[in-house]
């Protein structure tokens, strides 16, 4: 099978996923291993990062004068973009696997996880997600997946009790469903921020959250001040999923700057933890009545953010390009995901001006196709990002995460 993710709005952004069968691996249930190779060919103009749920009064006021505290990451060199999976076919919409079978997959270092195929979709789990399910299992887990019209029902149950993974990544695919503006609503009617429609495959894919029922929903959103702006489609893609909002009715303000509070709020919206209450707030400038409060608490728990000091987060300070690359990298690391290299190329000519804490994230996000430079092979790490630019990079982050089933 071969398909191309062609997100319309990413005029020069193509993700090619090649899937080839590699043979049987485990008993009669395991059909094949698939190798997923993802190649991304350059983006258009800029690929930066995202905005928050912004009201006019939330616009940025402070200029970046300091940088995020140092954080640890993996090796500088990005690794290969090859993803082998055990592939199993379920019959009649369900399949039961024992802990020993799941552990054999989880402990097999030559595969990244498990793909369970239904008649019109698939459940794709990485090894970390499988491990977290096994930790909750009573001996066997029954996976089920069915689609009826615009409703998808998916679950993992042990002795009749529904369980969800608390680490790693689980993606759900729905064949022959969706369009460019399609998103997925959970059982509470909340949009799943991490969802993406693959045009050439006619497939909608989203990140599993704590919901057994999902509804496919198309919601075109547009703004008067992005109609002739280069970021129009990126902004529309995110707004249709409830990931970004305007600054007022009909206006997005694509050329305004993005703040630290806005950016962590937007990352929270695309996470599977959106809607979960968090209380770990070490900063005296992050108050409970602010829209970014829960996102900052979540980002602190997930080790996605650091403050400008032990007690100051500076949520209203403009965020720099290198700070956003760092947060994106940490976000994926919080899912136990490595940033796989999907393109090669020389370092940015101004890589020496990137702050030490951000060098690895910038290199890895660039190699993964999530960010690009600003032209002339420059990254411009300390520049403040605009709302339009940041919407572009979050669209790239969502495409990367959903197209690459770790």
C-alpha positions in Angstrom: 0.0 0.0 0.0 1.2 3.5 -0.8 -0.3 6.8 0.0 0.5 10.4 0.1 -0.5 12.9 2.7 -1.2 16.1 0.8 -2.7 18.6 3.1 -3.8 21.1 0.4 -2.7 24.1 2.4 0.9 22.8 2.5 1.5 23.6 -1.1 5.1 22.3 -1.0 4.6 19.9 2.0 4.2 16.3 1.0 4.6 13.4 3.3 5.0 10.1 1.5 4.3 7.0 3.5 5.3 3.8 1.9 4.1 0.6 3.5 5.4 -2.8 2.5 4.8 -6.2 4.0 7.8 -7.9 5.4 6.5 -11.3 6.5 5.0 -13.1 9.4 6.3 -12.7 12.9 4.1 -14.1 15.6 1.7 -17.0 15.6 -1.3 -17.0 13.2 -2.6 -13.7 14.3 0.3 -11.6 13.2 0.2 -11.1 9.5 3.2 -8.9 8.7 5.6 -6.3 9.7 5.3 -3.0 8.0 8.1 -0.5 7.3 7.0 3.1 7.2 9.3 5.5 5.5 8.4 9.1 5.6 10.0 11.7 3.4 9.1 15.3 3.6 10.0 17.7 0.7 10.5 21.3 1.8 7.8 23.5 3.1 6.6 26.7 1.7 8.2 30.0 2.9 8.2 29.6 6.7 7.3 26.7 9.0 7.1 28.1 12.6 4.9 27.4 15.5 1.4 28.0 17.0 -0.8 30.5 18.8 -3.0 30.3 21.8 -6.6 30.9 22.5 -6.1 34.6 22.1 -8.3 37.6 23.0 -7.3 41.1 22.1 -6.1 41.8 25.7 -3.9 38.8 25.6 -1.6 40.2 23.0 2.1 40.2 23.8 3.6 43.0 25.9 7.1 41.9 26.9 10.1 41.3 24.7 12.2 38.2 25.1 15.4 39.0 27.0 16.2 35.6 28.5 16.0 32.0 27.3 14.5 28.8 28.6 16.6 26.9 31.1 18.6 24.1 29.7 16.9 20.7 29.2 18.3 17.3 28.2 17.5 15.7 24.9 18.8 12.8 22.9 21.7 12.6 20.5 22.1 15.6 18.1 22.0 13.3 15.1 18.4 12.5 14.1 17.8 8.8 13.6 16.4 6.9 10.6 12.8 7.4 9.6 11.9 3.7 9.3 9.0 2.3 11.4 8.5 -1.5 11.5 5.2 -2.7 13.1 3.6 -6.0 13.8 0.3 -6.1 11.9 -2.7 -8.1 13.0 -6.1 -8.4 11.4 -9.2 -8.4 13.6 -12.3 -10.2 12.5 -15.9 -9.1 13.3 -14.6 -5.9 14.8 -12.7 -7.4 17.7 -9.6 -9.3 18.7 -8.4 -10.6 22.1 -4.6 -10.8 22.8 -2.9 -12.2 25.9 -0.4 -10.4 28.0 2.3 -12.7 26.7 1.5 -11.9 23.1 1.5 -8.2 23.8 4.7 -8.5 25.8 6.4 -10.3 22.9 5.6 -7.3 20.7 6.5 -4.7 23.3 9.9 -6.4 24.0 10.8 -6.9 20.4 13.4 -4.2 19.7 13.1 -4.7 16.0 9.5 -3.4 15.9 8.0 -0.1 17.0 4.6 -1.4 18.0 1.4 -2.9 16.9 -1.1 -2.2 14.1 -4.5 -3.8 14.4 -6.5 -3.6 11.2 -10.3 -3.6 11.0 -12.4 -3.7 7.9 -12.3 0.1 7.5 -9.6 1.4 9.7 -6.8 0.6 12.2 -5.6 1.0 15.7 -1.8 1.8 15.8 0.0 1.6 19.2 3.7 2.2 19.9 5.6 0.0 22.4 5.2 2.5 25.3 1.4 2.5 24.8 1.2 -1.3 24.7 3.3 -1.5 27.9 0.9 0.9 29.7 -2.1 -1.3 28.7 -0.4 -4.5 29.8 0.3 -2.8 33.2 -3.5 -2.5 33.7 -4.4 -5.9 32.1 -6.0 -8.8 34.0 -4.4 -11.3 31.6 -5.9 -10.5 28.2 -7.0 -7.4 26.4 -9.9 -7.2 23.9 -9.5 -4.6 21.2 -12.6 -3.5 19.3 -13.1 -1.0 16.5 -16.2 -0.3 14.4 -17.4 2.6 12.3 -21.1 3.3 11.6 -21.6 6.3 9.4 -19.9 9.3 11.1 -19.5 7.5 14.4 -16.4 5.4 15.4 -16.4 3.2 18.4 -13.0 2.0 19.7 -11.9 0.4 22.9 -9.4 -1.8 24.8 -10.9 -3.8 27.6 -9.7 -6.2 30.2 -12.4 -8.4 32.0 -15.0 -5.9 30.6 -13.3 -2.8 32.0 -12.1 -0.1 29.6 -8.5 0.9 29.9 -6.4 3.6 28.3 -2.7 4.0 27.9 -1.1 6.6 30.1 2.1 6.9 28.1 3.2 6.5 24.5 1.0 7.0 21.4 -2.1 5.4 20.0 -3.4 6.5 16.7 -6.8 5.6 15.1 -7.3 5.6 11.4 -10.7 5.7 9.6 -10.6 4.8 5.9 -12.8 6.6 3.4 -13.8 9.3 5.9 -13.1 13.1 6.2 -12.0 16.1 4.3 -9.5 18.9 4.7 -11.5 20.6 7.5 -12.5 17.4 9.3 -11.8 16.8 12.9 -12.9 14.3 15.4 -15.1 15.0 18.4 -14.8 12.8 21.5 -17.8 11.5 23.5 -18.0 14.9 25.4 -18.1 16.8 22.1 -14.6 18.1 22.5 -12.5 18.3 19.4 -9.4 16.1 19.3 -6.7 18.6 18.3 -4.3 16.0 16.9 -6.3 14.9 13.9 -5.4 15.0 10.2 -7.0 14.1 7.0 -4.8 12.3 4.4 -6.2 13.3 1.1 -4.6 10.8 -1.3 -5.5 7.9 1.1 -9.0 9.3 1.8 -8.2 8.6 5.5 -8.8 10.4 8.7 -6.3 9.7 11.6 -6.4 11.0 15.1 -4.7 10.5 18.5 -6.6 8.3 21.0 -7.9 10.1 24.0 -10.0 8.8 26.9 -13.1 8.2 24.9 -14.7 5.1 23.3 -16.9 7.0 20.9 -15.8 9.6 18.3 -17.7 11.6 15.7 -16.3 12.8 12.4 -17.1 16.5 12.0 -16.2 19.0 9.2 -16.0 22.6 10.4 -14.6 25.2 8.0 -13.4 28.3 9.8 -12.0 31.4 8.1 -11.0 35.0 9.1 -11.3 38.2 7.2 -7.6 39.2 7.8 -6.2 35.9 6.5 -8.0 35.7 3.2 -5.0 37.1 1.3 -2.4 36.1 3.9 0.1 33.3 3.2 -0.9 31.5 6.4 -4.6 31.3 5.5 -4.8 27.5 5.1 -2.6 26.7 8.0 -4.8 28.9 10.3 -8.0 27.5 8.8 -6.7 23.9 9.4 -6.0 24.6 13.1 -9.1 26.7 13.7 -11.4 24.0 12.3 -10.0 21.8 15.0 -10.5 24.3 17.8 -6.7 24.6 18.2 -6.5 28.3 17.5 -9.1 31.1 17.8 -9.3 34.7 16.6 -8.5 37.8 18.5 -12.1 39.0 17.8 -15.0 38.0 15.7 -13.7 37.5 12.1 -10.1 38.5 12.8 -7.1 36.3 13.5 -4.3 39.0 13.5 -1.7 36.7 11.7 1.1 39.2 11.9 0.9 39.8 15.7 3.5 38.2 18.0 2.9 35.0 20.0 3.5 34.8 23.8 4.8 32.0 25.9 1.4 31.5 27.5 -0.3 31.3 24.2 2.1 28.8 22.8 1.9 26.3 25.7 -1.9 26.7 25.7 -2.0 25.6 22.1 0.3 22.6 22.7 -2.0 21.6 25.5 -5.0 21.8 23.1 -3.5 19.3 20.8 -2.5 16.9 23.6 -4.5 13.9 24.7 -4.5 15.5 28.2 -6.6 18.5 27.0 -9.4 18.9 29.5 -7.6 17.2 32.4 -7.1 19.4 35.5 -3.5 20.1 36.6 -2.4 22.0 39.6 1.5 21.9 39.6 2.2 25.6 39.3 5.6 26.8 40.6 5.3 30.3 39.1 3.9 33.3 41.0 3.1 35.1 37.7 0.7 32.3 36.5 -2.6 32.9 38.1 -5.6 30.6 38.2 -8.0 32.9 36.4 -5.7 33.1 33.3 -6.6 31.0 30.2 -3.1 29.5 30.2 -3.1 28.4 33.8 -4.0 24.7 33.3 -1.7 24.5 30.2 1.3 25.8 32.2 0.6 23.3 35.0 0.3 20.5 32.4 3.5 21.6 30.6 5.3 21.7 33.9 4.2 18.1 34.8 5.1 16.9 31.3 8.5 18.6 31.4 7.7 20.6 28.3 8.4 24.0 29.8 10.8 25.7 32.2 10.5 29.2 33.7 12.6 32.2 33.0 13.5 31.7 36.7 12.5 29.5 39.5 9.4 31.6 40.2 8.7 33.4 36.9 7.3 31.8 33.7 6.7 35.2 32.0 3.5 34.1 30.1 3.1 37.4 28.4 6.6 37.6 27.0 7.0 37.0 23.2 8.2 33.6 22.4 11.3 33.1 20.3 11.7 30.6 17.4 14.2 28.6 19.3 12.0 28.4 22.4 9.1 27.1 20.3 11.4 24.5 18.7 12.4 23.4 22.2 8.8 23.1 23.4 7.8 21.1 20.3 10.7 18.7 20.8 9.8 18.3 24.5 6.2 17.7 23.6 7.1 14.8 21.4 9.6 13.5 24.0 6.7 13.6 26.6 5.1 11.0 24.4 8.3 8.9 24.4 8.7 9.7 20.7 12.0 10.2 19.0 12.1 12.8 16.2 13.0 10.7 13.2 14.9 12.3 10.3 12.8 12.6 7.2 15.1 14.9 5.3 18.8 15.7 5.1 20.6 18.9 4.7 23.3 21.1 6.1 22.9 23.0 9.4 21.5 26.5 9.3 24.2 29.0 8.6 23.4 30.8 11.9 23.2 27.6 14.0 26.1 29.0 16.1 23.8 31.8 17.3 21.2 29.3 18.7 21.3 29.1 22.5 23.0 25.9 23.7 19.8 24.5 25.2 18.0 24.8 21.9 20.6 23.5 19.5 19.5 19.8 19.6 15.7 20.7 19.4 16.3 23.0 16.4 18.3 20.4 14.6 15.9 17.6 15.3 12.8 19.6 14.5 14.4 20.7 11.2 15.4 17.2 10.3 11.9 15.9 11.1 10.4 18.5 8.8 8.6 20.4 11.5 10.4 23.7 11.1 12.2 25.5 8.3 14.4 28.5 8.1 13.5 32.1 7.2 15.4 32.1 3.9 19.1 32.2 3.0 19.6 29.0 5.1 19.0 31.0 8.3 16.9 30.0 11.3 16.9 33.4 13.1 16.6 31.7 16.5 15.9 34.8 18.7 13.3 36.3 16.4 9.7 36.5 17.7 7.2 34.4 15.8 3.9 35.7 14.5 0.5 34.1 15.0 0.5 33.1 11.3 4.0 31.6 11.5 3.2 29.7 14.6 0.0 28.3 13.2 2.1 26.9 10.3 4.5 25.0 12.6 1.8 23.5 14.7 0.1 22.3 11.5 3.4 20.6 10.7 3.7 19.1 14.2 0.2 17.6 13.9 1.0 16.2 10.4 4.2 14.7 11.7 2.6 13.1 14.7 -0.3 11.6 12.9 1.5 10.6 9.7 4.3 8.8 11.7 2.7 6.1 13.8 5.5 5.5 16.3 
